[in-house]
């Protein structure tokens, strides 16, 4: 029997992008909302990058698909921290994302942290747009928004979220706008 997540996916057909977190933390599981830890910068970065027109509180995250964005997790098991995950926690994650791509046709998948990408694909990635795709969907890797990711300054995380916003805006009706630094990625801390 497939494991259920303590935090349900936020998905709809034709989303501009699906954000892929690594897994629900305890605060998110207790709240039943993605990225609910008040020290997590996810919602603030979405807003300040222009991906959402206003700052969304995790408790109202159900409105995200109305802004063309969805959320799922690479691993479904709740843990105190992502360091508590094991390889087995990612079993079936690629198949779930393939099913989302096939059935809902999002423009792309944005992985919130390199470890979310590695958990799904078993490979390391630089931040930015990846050469690989999932069906017709592009793949983009962002820095983690976790409060544990103090090694990457807020301004650097905002820069990557803004590059994603440029790509997403392009995917919403015009050719994708892919800034050179997003297309090539670069080695960066996560």
Buried (B, 14 or more C-beta within 10 A) or exposed (E): EEEEBBBBBBBBEEBBBBBBBBBBBBBBBEBBBBBBBEEBBBBBBBBBBBBBEEEBEBEEBEEBBEBBBBBBBBBBBBBEEBEEBEEEBBEBBBEBBBEBBEEBEBBBBBBBBBBBBBBBBEEEBBBBBBEEEBEEBBBBBBBBBBEBBEEBEBEBBBBBBBBBBBBBBBBEEEEBBBBEBBBEBEEBEB
